[in-house]
Amino acid sequence: MASPATSQPLPRAQPVSTTGPGSPLPPELIKQEQERVTLLLEINQVILQELINMQKQGKGGNVQAPRNADGASKDGSKIPSTEYVEYVVLSP
């Protein structure tokens, strides 16, 4: 996987505070949940950056376009690379 550091970085999302009056969760669980959400956002950022890089390299395309028996697109849209499809379909 190419390093996203070679491209323009995407803006970082700020974690949402879940604390408030009467919060039923202990502070340790709240902190753990915030760290989990932050990690998921960072993973999504890396995946999106990699997809952008593949699109710039011409590997992108319509992953939902109907295909003929020979694998060609029925509607004339660009067929994405296997690598691109795997990122789109298999990414959480």
C-alpha positions as CSV (number, residue, x, y, z in Angstrom):
1,M,0.0,0.0,0.0
2,A,1.4,3.4,-1.0
3,S,2.1,5.9,1.8
4,P,-0.6,8.6,2.0
5,A,2.1,11.0,3.2
6,T,3.1,11.6,-0.5
7,S,-0.3,13.3,-1.1
8,Q,-2.2,16.2,0.4
9,P,-3.4,15.0,3.8
10,L,-7.1,14.9,4.5
11,P,-8.4,17.1,7.3
12,R,-8.5,15.3,10.7
13,A,-11.8,14.7,12.3
14,Q,-12.1,15.7,15.9
15,P,-13.5,13.1,18.3
16,V,-16.9,13.8,19.7
17,S,-17.2,14.3,23.4
18,T,-19.6,11.9,25.0
19,T,-19.4,13.3,28.5
20,G,-22.2,15.3,29.9
21,P,-24.3,15.6,33.0
22,G,-25.6,12.3,34.2
23,S,-23.4,10.3,31.8
24,P,-23.9,6.6,32.7
25,L,-20.5,5.5,31.5
26,P,-17.4,5.7,33.7
27,P,-14.6,8.0,32.4
28,E,-12.3,5.1,31.5
29,L,-15.0,3.7,29.1
30,I,-15.6,7.1,27.6
31,K,-11.9,7.6,27.0
32,Q,-11.6,4.1,25.5
33,E,-14.6,4.8,23.2
34,Q,-13.1,8.1,22.1
35,E,-9.8,6.4,21.3
36,R,-11.7,3.6,19.3
37,V,-13.6,6.2,17.3
38,T,-10.4,8.2,16.6
39,L,-8.6,5.1,15.4
40,L,-11.5,4.2,13.1
41,L,-11.5,7.7,11.6
42,E,-7.7,7.4,11.0
43,I,-8.1,4.0,9.3
44,N,-10.9,5.4,7.1
45,Q,-8.7,8.4,6.2
46,V,-5.9,6.1,5.1
47,I,-8.3,4.0,3.0
48,L,-9.8,7.1,1.4
49,Q,-6.4,8.6,0.6
50,E,-5.3,5.3,-1.0
51,L,-8.5,5.3,-3.2
52,I,-7.8,8.9,-4.2
53,N,-4.2,7.9,-5.2
54,M,-5.5,4.9,-7.2
55,Q,-8.0,7.2,-9.0
56,K,-5.2,9.6,-9.9
57,Q,-3.3,6.6,-11.3
58,G,-6.3,5.7,-13.5
59,K,-7.1,2.5,-11.6
60,G,-10.5,3.7,-10.5
61,G,-13.9,3.2,-12.2
62,N,-17.5,2.3,-11.6
63,V,-17.5,-0.8,-9.4
64,Q,-21.3,-1.2,-9.8
65,A,-21.4,-1.0,-13.6
66,P,-23.1,-4.1,-15.1
67,R,-20.7,-6.3,-17.0
68,N,-20.9,-8.4,-20.1
69,A,-19.8,-12.1,-20.1
70,D,-16.3,-11.0,-21.2
71,G,-16.0,-8.6,-18.2
72,A,-16.5,-5.4,-20.3
73,S,-18.8,-2.7,-19.0
74,K,-22.3,-2.8,-20.6
75,D,-22.8,1.0,-20.2
76,G,-19.4,2.0,-21.5
77,S,-18.1,3.2,-18.1
78,K,-14.5,2.7,-17.1
79,I,-13.7,-0.7,-15.6
80,P,-11.8,-0.3,-12.3
81,S,-8.7,-2.3,-11.5
82,T,-9.0,-5.4,-9.3
83,E,-6.9,-3.6,-6.7
84,Y,-9.4,-0.7,-6.6
85,V,-12.4,-3.0,-6.4
86,E,-10.8,-4.8,-3.5
87,Y,-10.4,-1.5,-1.6
88,V,-13.9,-0.4,-2.3
89,V,-15.7,-3.7,-1.6
90,L,-13.5,-5.1,1.2
91,S,-12.9,-1.9,3.2
92,P,-15.0,-1.6,6.3
